[in-house]
């Protein structure tokens, strides 16, 4: 089973995707670097969680 993410977390990730969606790829490591460049995040854990969520969303969009 996966982790449950809070609604606020998902909303913020979706805002980032709407604004910068064309920059992100299905590669988790590249998405980490992109997030570092476009946002100021208070912790590494939050950055990694956002990168993972965005990566899953990009993969989901490409498969449909």
FIKEPA-217210 format. One record per atom (N, C-alpha, C, CB): x negated, y negated, z; residue number from 1. Coordinates in steps of 0.05 Angstrom, whole numbers, plus 5000, padded with zeros to 4 digits. Atoms other than C-alpha are relative to their C-alpha. Glycine has a CB too. Layout:
SITE, px, py, pz, resi
SITE, X, Y, Z, NUM
...
! end
This chain:
SITE, px, py, pz, resi
SITE, 4983, 5023, 5000, 1
SITE, 5000, 5000, 5000, 1
SITE, 4982, 4975, 5000, 1
SITE, 5019, 5000, 5024, 1
SITE, 5015, 5025, 5002, 2
SITE, 4977, 4930, 4986, 2
SITE, 5007, 4981, 5024, 2
SITE, 5006, 4986, 4975, 2
SITE, 4996, 5020, 4979, 3
SITE, 4974, 4870, 5031, 3
SITE, 5024, 4982, 4993, 3
SITE, 4975, 4983, 5005, 3
SITE, 4977, 5018, 5004, 4
SITE, 5034, 4825, 5040, 4
SITE, 4989, 4971, 5001, 4
SITE, 5022, 5004, 5022, 4
SITE, 5009, 5028, 5001, 5
SITE, 5020, 4753, 5019, 5
SITE, 5023, 4981, 5006, 5
SITE, 4987, 4994, 4972, 5
SITE, 4980, 5019, 4993, 6
SITE, 5057, 4695, 5047, 6
SITE, 5010, 4984, 4976, 6
SITE, 4990, 4981, 5022, 6
SITE, 4988, 5015, 5022, 7
SITE, 5103, 4654, 5003, 7
SITE, 4985, 4975, 4993, 7
SITE, 5029, 4993, 5006, 7
SITE, 5016, 5025, 5004, 8
SITE, 5062, 4590, 5013, 8
SITE, 4975, 5006, 4984, 8
SITE, 4993, 4987, 5026, 8
SITE, 5024, 4991, 5014, 9
SITE, 5000, 4627, 4989, 9
SITE, 5006, 5004, 4970, 9
SITE, 4988, 5025, 5013, 9
SITE, 4992, 4994, 5027, 10
SITE, 5036, 4652, 4927, 10
SITE, 5007, 4975, 4984, 10
SITE, 5023, 5020, 4999, 10
SITE, 4992, 5025, 5014, 11
SITE, 5066, 4583, 4911, 11
SITE, 4975, 4984, 4992, 11
SITE, 5017, 4984, 5019, 11
SITE, 5025, 5015, 5006, 12
SITE, 4997, 4550, 4915, 12
SITE, 4985, 5013, 4977, 12
SITE, 4983, 4998, 5025, 12
SITE, 5014, 4986, 5022, 13
SITE, 4966, 4604, 4871, 13
SITE, 5014, 4996, 4974, 13
SITE, 4998, 5030, 5007, 13
SITE, 4985, 5004, 5025, 14
SITE, 5022, 4596, 4820, 14
SITE, 4997, 4971, 4990, 14
SITE, 5029, 5006, 5005, 14
SITE, 5005, 5027, 5008, 15
SITE, 5011, 4520, 4820, 15
SITE, 4973, 4998, 4986, 15
SITE, 5001, 4981, 5024, 15
SITE, 5027, 4999, 5012, 16
SITE, 4937, 4532, 4805, 16
SITE, 5002, 5013, 4972, 16
SITE, 4980, 5014, 5018, 16
SITE, 4997, 4986, 5025, 17
SITE, 4957, 4581, 4750, 17
SITE, 5014, 4983, 4979, 17
SITE, 5015, 5026, 5003, 17
SITE, 4986, 5018, 5019, 18
SITE, 5005, 4531, 4718, 18
SITE, 4982, 4979, 4989, 18
SITE, 5025, 4988, 5013, 18
SITE, 5017, 5022, 5008, 19
SITE, 4954, 4476, 4717, 19
SITE, 4975, 5009, 4985, 19
SITE, 4991, 4984, 5025, 19
SITE, 5025, 4991, 5012, 20
SITE, 4891, 4516, 4699, 20
SITE, 5002, 5028, 4989, 20
SITE, 4978, 4998, 5020, 20
SITE, 4996, 4972, 5008, 21
SITE, 4920, 4581, 4672, 21
SITE, 4982, 5009, 4977, 21
SITE, 5028, 5004, 4993, 21
SITE, 5016, 4993, 5024, 22
SITE, 4880, 4578, 4607, 22
SITE, 4970, 5006, 5007, 22
SITE, 5002, 4979, 4979, 22
SITE, 5027, 4995, 4992, 23
SITE, 4814, 4580, 4646, 23
SITE, 4995, 5028, 5011, 23
SITE, 4991, 4979, 5021, 23
SITE, 5003, 4974, 4985, 24
SITE, 4826, 4645, 4684, 24
SITE, 5000, 5024, 4981, 24
SITE, 5022, 5003, 5020, 24
SITE, 5002, 4976, 5016, 25
SITE, 4810, 4714, 4657, 25
SITE, 5008, 5024, 5018, 25
SITE, 4971, 5004, 4989, 25
SITE, 4994, 4976, 4984, 26
SITE, 4821, 4786, 4680, 26
SITE, 4976, 5009, 5016, 26
SITE, 5009, 5023, 4982, 26
SITE, 5024, 4994, 4985, 27
SITE, 4751, 4786, 4710, 27
SITE, 5000, 4985, 5027, 27
SITE, 4974, 4992, 4984, 27
SITE, 4999, 5011, 4973, 28
SITE, 4753, 4776, 4786, 28
SITE, 4977, 4981, 5006, 28
SITE, 5001, 5023, 5020, 28
SITE, 5025, 5016, 4994, 29
SITE, 4681, 4749, 4791, 29
SITE, 5001, 4974, 4986, 29
SITE, 4975, 5016, 4993, 29
SITE, 4999, 5025, 5014, 30
SITE, 4692, 4697, 4738, 30
SITE, 5022, 4982, 5012, 30
SITE, 5007, 5005, 4970, 30
SITE, 4979, 5016, 4987, 31
SITE, 4757, 4675, 4772, 31
SITE, 4991, 4988, 5026, 31
SITE, 5024, 5018, 5004, 31
SITE, 5011, 5011, 4975, 32
SITE, 4719, 4665, 4837, 32
SITE, 4984, 4974, 4993, 32
SITE, 4982, 5020, 5014, 32
SITE, 5016, 5023, 5008, 33
SITE, 4671, 4618, 4801, 33
SITE, 5017, 4977, 4990, 33
SITE, 4980, 5008, 4978, 33
SITE, 4981, 5021, 5010, 34
SITE, 4728, 4580, 4767, 34
SITE, 5014, 4987, 5024, 34
SITE, 5021, 5013, 4981, 34
SITE, 4987, 5011, 4976, 35
SITE, 4764, 4571, 4834, 35
SITE, 4981, 4981, 5015, 35
SITE, 5010, 5022, 5018, 35
SITE, 5020, 5017, 4986, 36
SITE, 4699, 4543, 4865, 36
SITE, 4997, 4974, 4985, 36
SITE, 4974, 5014, 5002, 36
SITE, 5004, 5024, 5016, 37
SITE, 4694, 4493, 4808, 37
SITE, 5024, 4981, 5001, 37
SITE, 4994, 5007, 4972, 37
SITE, 4977, 5017, 5002, 38
SITE, 4766, 4468, 4808, 38
SITE, 5014, 4993, 5026, 38
SITE, 5020, 5012, 4982, 38
SITE, 4987, 5005, 4975, 39
SITE, 4787, 4471, 4881, 39
SITE, 4980, 4998, 5023, 39
SITE, 5021, 5021, 5006, 39
SITE, 5015, 5000, 4975, 40
SITE, 4761, 4458, 4951, 40
SITE, 5015, 5017, 5020, 40
SITE, 4995, 4970, 5011, 40
SITE, 4986, 4981, 4982, 41
SITE, 4779, 4517, 4994, 41
SITE, 4985, 5002, 5027, 41
SITE, 5002, 5028, 4987, 41
SITE, 5012, 5000, 4974, 42
SITE, 4766, 4521, 5069, 42
SITE, 4984, 5025, 5007, 42
SITE, 5020, 4995, 5021, 42
SITE, 5014, 4975, 4993, 43
SITE, 4741, 4593, 5070, 43
SITE, 4995, 5018, 4976, 43
SITE, 5016, 5015, 5022, 43
SITE, 5006, 4981, 5021, 44
SITE, 4710, 4647, 5028, 44
SITE, 5022, 5021, 4998, 44
SITE, 4973, 5013, 5006, 44
SITE, 4978, 4980, 5000, 45
SITE, 4765, 4696, 5048, 45
SITE, 5024, 4990, 4984, 45
SITE, 5008, 5007, 5029, 45
SITE, 4978, 5011, 5015, 46
SITE, 4819, 4650, 5021, 46
SITE, 4994, 4998, 4971, 46
SITE, 5007, 4972, 5011, 46
SITE, 5009, 5001, 5028, 47
SITE, 4780, 4639, 4957, 47
SITE, 5002, 5027, 4987, 47
SITE, 4972, 4989, 4997, 47
SITE, 4999, 4973, 5011, 48
SITE, 4773, 4714, 4947, 48
SITE, 5028, 5010, 4997, 48
SITE, 4983, 5019, 5017, 48
SITE, 4972, 4991, 5001, 49
SITE, 4846, 4727, 4962, 49
SITE, 5014, 4986, 4976, 49
SITE, 5015, 4994, 5026, 49
SITE, 4988, 5014, 5023, 50
SITE, 4867, 4673, 4912, 50
SITE, 4990, 5011, 4973, 50
SITE, 4994, 4970, 5002, 50
SITE, 5011, 4990, 5025, 51
SITE, 4820, 4700, 4859, 51
SITE, 5012, 5028, 4993, 51
SITE, 4969, 5003, 5002, 51
SITE, 4988, 4973, 5004, 52
SITE, 4848, 4771, 4868, 52
SITE, 5028, 4998, 4991, 52
SITE, 4998, 5016, 5025, 52
SITE, 4971, 5004, 5007, 53
SITE, 4920, 4747, 4865, 53
SITE, 5002, 4990, 4971, 53
SITE, 5014, 4981, 5019, 53
SITE, 5000, 5012, 5027, 54
SITE, 4906, 4705, 4803, 54
SITE, 4992, 5021, 4979, 54
SITE, 4982, 4975, 4998, 54
SITE, 5008, 4979, 5018, 55
SITE, 4870, 4763, 4770, 55
SITE, 5023, 5020, 4995, 55
SITE, 4975, 5015, 5011, 55
SITE, 4977, 4982, 5004, 56
SITE, 4930, 4809, 4782, 56
SITE, 5021, 4987, 4983, 56
SITE, 5011, 5008, 5028, 56
SITE, 4980, 5014, 5015, 57
SITE, 4977, 4757, 4754, 57
SITE, 4993, 4998, 4971, 57
SITE, 5005, 4972, 5011, 57
SITE, 5010, 5001, 5028, 58
SITE, 4935, 4748, 4691, 58
SITE, 5003, 5027, 4986, 58
SITE, 4971, 4990, 4999, 58
SITE, 4997, 4973, 5012, 59
SITE, 4933, 4823, 4680, 59
SITE, 5029, 5007, 4995, 59
SITE, 4987, 5021, 5019, 59
SITE, 4971, 4995, 5003, 60
SITE, 5008, 4827, 4690, 60
SITE, 5011, 4985, 4976, 60
SITE, 5015, 4992, 5026, 60
SITE, 4990, 5015, 5023, 61
SITE, 5020, 4772, 4639, 61
SITE, 4990, 5012, 4974, 61
SITE, 4990, 4971, 5003, 61
SITE, 5011, 4989, 5024, 62
SITE, 4974, 4805, 4588, 62
SITE, 5013, 5027, 4993, 62
SITE, 4970, 5003, 5002, 62
SITE, 4988, 4974, 5006, 63
SITE, 5007, 4873, 4594, 63
SITE, 5029, 4998, 4991, 63
SITE, 4998, 5018, 5025, 63
SITE, 4972, 5002, 5008, 64
SITE, 5077, 4847, 4583, 64
SITE, 5003, 4985, 4974, 64
SITE, 5016, 4985, 5021, 64
! end
